Amino acid sequence: MYKKIIKPLLFDYDPEKIHNFTINRLSGSIFPAILKLLMQFEDKKLERKVGRLTFRNPIGLAAGMDKNATALAGWDAMGFGFAEAGTVTPLPQEGNPKPRMFRLPEYGALINRLGFNNGGADEFEKNLEASKEKISRDFIVGVNIGKNKHTELDDAYQDYKFSFEKCFESADYFTINVSSPNTEGLRQLQQKKYLNEILKSLQQLNKELDTTFSDTAKDIYLKIAPDLTEAELDDIIQVSIDNNITGIIATNTTISRDTLPEGEYESGGLSGKPLEPISNSVIKYIMKKAEGKLAVIACGGISSYDDVREKLDLGASLVQLYTGLIYEGPGLIKKIKKEMSAAAAK
Ligand SMILES: Cc1cc2nc3c(=O)[nH]c(=O)nc-3n(C[C@H](O)[C@H](O)[C@H](O)COP(=O)(O)O)c2cc1C
């Protein structure tokens, strides 16, 4: 029904308007209740323990869909094992001028240059806290944090610390986003000296905030770009291991257009099918080099069970998706879980 009736209607309108409309519907109570009825499917065999957390299934919503953490009950009802809200920055910001989100339906792709439009950490934390009573106990919520546009790179670690501390109580895990292509200079934070400063100060804070001394510290993931050289990846892997973080999310959107036919394209981050081979090669590389010391959450181009299988076979512990949901609709999550469950029963 989604692909035949709903999608053609939605795709007649501006992508960002449809996005906001959908998030508003999912932030209410009626849509999540309907989804819960339609999308129910759980199987113990799909459970995964990664880091300190047990995920009811390995399929997660990628960051950027729910920037202000308003629709968590909707993702829970849709059947995801977890959702990553954000990217949140300390202060609210508008993001880049519109239009800034584009569909490429013939390639199952999107290009966006949103630029961390979000309501800021105060509002985010309130939404997160309020949603706690609306979501299932076993639904995991990650918080993806970034820096404000005008924060200098040398001060960036302060922005990450601010949102980390603010959301510490309500977040199940944190993701450090140093890889969005739409905030000038952000990806330079993947360089050794910046990255080490950020991860070190966050792990220190993680220890300080863990006041119970019973390991309520949070798992920290680093989200990386797919456009890095092997030498840059080597540094990132080493710094991540040295700072004892739980894992890497591979990957964010790409600035490359090499996997699209030659042509003129909008600027921004490319996601969906053309990203899949690029992010898979990054995952492969990390698995080889990290020697089991880092968990990988694989992201990029997933729109079917086979795509999930491929990423898990490469060694990923969990997966996330965004663009596939736009093209396939909410039924995709249940479909993937059913196929995964059938394969596990063989
Ligand atoms: C419109 C849009 C906005 C996004 N915003 C964010 C963001 O705020 N933070 C982030 O870490 N990733 C963001 N992403 C990247 C996704 O989380 C994901 O890494 C990427 O889209 C690849 O997955 P996919 O091919 O399944 O979409 C965004 C992606 C899209 C399409």
The ligand as a Gaussian input file, in Angstrom:
#p B3LYP/6-31G(d) Opt

LIG

0 1
 C       17.959000      14.024000       5.088000
 C       19.073000      13.411000       5.871000
 C       19.514000      14.026000       7.046000
 C       20.554000      13.458000       7.776000
 N       20.962000      14.051000       8.941000
 C       21.928000      13.462000       9.697000
 C       22.307000      14.009000      10.944000
 O       21.758000      15.004000      11.412000
 N       23.289000      13.372000      11.640000
 C       23.913000      12.240000      11.190000
 O       24.800000      11.708000      11.873000
 N       23.552000      11.689000      10.004000
 C       22.590000      12.270000       9.269000
 N       22.207000      11.705000       8.082000
 C       22.927000      10.512000       7.604000
 C       22.196000       9.218000       7.955000
 O       22.115000       9.043000       9.340000
 C       22.909000       8.002000       7.334000
 O       24.206000       7.924000       7.884000
 C       23.029000       8.090000       5.821000
 O       21.869000       8.642000       5.253000
 C       23.287000       6.717000       5.195000
 O       22.233000       5.824000       5.443000
 P       21.055000       5.531000       4.354000
 O       21.722000       5.254000       3.053000
 O       20.294000       4.385000       4.936000
 O       20.245000       6.789000       4.302000
 C       21.174000      12.262000       7.323000
 C       20.721000      11.661000       6.158000
 C       19.684000      12.207000       5.425000
 C       19.228000      11.525000       4.178000

